[in-house]
Amino acid sequence: MAGTRDEGDDRSSRTLGNGVLIGRPFGIPVFVSPSWLLVAVLITYTFGPYVESHQPGIGAWKWAVSFAYAVFLLLSVLVHELSHSVVALRLGLEVRQITLWLLGGVSTLDEPDTPRKEFLVAAAGPAASIVIAGVSFGLFAALPDGSVPHLLAGQLAFVNAIVAAFNLLPGLPLDGGAIVRSAVWKIARRRSTGTVAAAWAGRGLAVVVVFAAAGWGMVTGNGQPGIVDIVWGGLIAMFLWSGATQVLRVQQVRSRLPRAQARTLLRPALSVPGDLPLGEAIRRARESGMRALVVTDSTGHPTGIVNESAVVATPQERWPWVAVSALSKSLDDSVVLTADLDGEELIKAMQRKPAPEYLVVEPGSSRLAGVLATADVERAVSTG
Ligand SMILES: [Zn+2]
């Protein structure tokens, strides 16, 4: 069905369920999700009898032909996604991977930073599908009528034309939605305005699909929609609605990202030696108005952050007997952030090494600025 594009970095933080690496065309790792096999079996099973009806006497070979058809479909989706990705690479955007899944593909790539790039990357996929449809149709017309290649070419022309048309529908998460976004972005001069408009268009499309599926039965003359129309319409509408909703949610978080500032969110921290009892360390911290504890070695170099939840979990009567080092997470460079980080950069730095607390140092030096708690950052970006 659809080849949709990933929304920037938002999904790369989640694992995509990578599947099997099948190659690296243009240096881009291409994964096939195991769910594809299921679809391949379904396609082979349903398309086999169709092949036989056009090729009486083909026998068991019909399964080979219909499996080949499933593989050609996969290749069609791959070319569609590669087209997005190669154009993105040409425009200087980073492309991390392509995943081919149940009904289409996802290219994980950098967000285009201009409306023009957005348009070019988005249009490249459907353009590739149109080219495949055209070439397949040419072969269909040229090949001898009634032959197996003629049959396959005809089917591929049809399916790729559908894929192109579907993906050009004007709403996110579809390619057509990205084209709408690029246009609104260009006019409004704000990417976020384009995103919100195109995502709402996607929700509108979902509603239209439901009505269209219901109306289809009337058109075909049964007076009521068939079960297949309803199931397909429902699936497509759900895909569109949930995709558009996801886009809106991400946009909402993004609009709050400027509030994520290491400098303003960091907790002032007290440096203590590792063998200091927790009770004494907390007394000193309270006295000096500090809200975090950092363990330092004899040279004053930070070696660990005292984990807040570990402190809470320790019964207060044991505080005099526990050394702070026992409750501290040892530091490596990856949990050290600089105080000037903010917005998306800060989130990315934290995503590189998920941790409950980060040591924050002054930029350009290793002087301790404080401790940044992940919970504080989450609170800052999530509250209305
Ligand atoms: Zn696409």
Residues whose N, C-alpha, C, O or C-beta is under 5 A from the ligand:
A	BS01	ZN	G3 T4 G125 D175
